Amino acid sequence: MRSDVQEQIISIIAREAVMAPADVQPDMTLEDLGLDSLGLVEMIFAIEEAFDISVPFNANEPSQSDFDISSVGAIVGAVERMICGQKGGALA
């Protein structure tokens, strides 16, 4: 079962990749999705707006950022950690 956060992120990614949400899988990379740099930027803006978060500007450089964009699942995990951090909690 997918979490609400995961469903929302997959919906955003699917919209930017022009795919059906059911076709977006957690292990898919941005390349698998066919997202170019503009699509990535649009996706990040949409995620920031949907969750009222601020994705680090260097998210596309894994060694420089804790926000991992290497796969759909990694993006979901990064957003969940940011949301949890804003609430002052920690993931169990």
N, C-alpha and C positions, 0 to 999 in steps of 0.2 A: 504494500500500500504506500502510495506517495504522500509526503507531507504537503500541507498547504503551501509552504515556501517553495518546495520542489515543484509543485504543480504550476505555481505562478511563474517561476523562473523558466520552466520548460515552455510555458505558453509564450513568454517573451522571446526566448531563443527561437522557437518555431516560427513566430511571426517574422523575425529578422531573417531567418534562413529560408523563408517561404516553404515551410514544411508543415505537415500535420503534427500536432503535439504528440500523438501516439507513435510517430516515427522517430522522435527524439529520445535517445537512450543515454543513461548516465555515463557510459564509457566513451561516448562520441567526442571527438576533438573538434575544435573550430574548423579545421581543415575538412574533416568528415562532413561537417554541416555546410561547407561551402561558403563560410563567412569570410569576407575580405576585411581589410582594416576599417573601412567605413561601416560595415555591418557590425563589427566589434564595438566601435564607438557608439553606434545607435543602441546596441544591446546594453552596454554599460549604462548609458544615460537612462534607458527605460528601467533597468534594475534599480538604479539609484533613486529614481522618482517613485517607483512602486514600494520600496522598502525604507525610504527616507534615510539612506546611508550615503556615504561618500567613498567610492572605490578609489584606492590609491592610484595616482597618475602613472605609476610605473608597474601596474599589474601585469603588463605583458613581458616583464623581465623577472622571471621566477627567483633569481638570486637577490633581487632588490626589494621584493614585496612579499608579504604574507598572504596576499590575495592571489590564489592560484586559478588561472584560467586555462589550464591544460586540458580540461574535459568538462562536460556538462556537470558531472558529479562533483568535481573539484569546485566549480563555480557555486553550486548549491551549498557545499560545505563552507566555503568562504563567506557567503552571504549569511548563513545561519550563525557562524561565529561572530560576525559583525553585529547582527541583531542581538545576539545573546550578550555581547560586550556592552551594547548600549543600555541594556536592561540591568547591567551590573551582575549578571549571573554567569555561570559557566556550564558548558555542555557536560552532561553526565557520561 
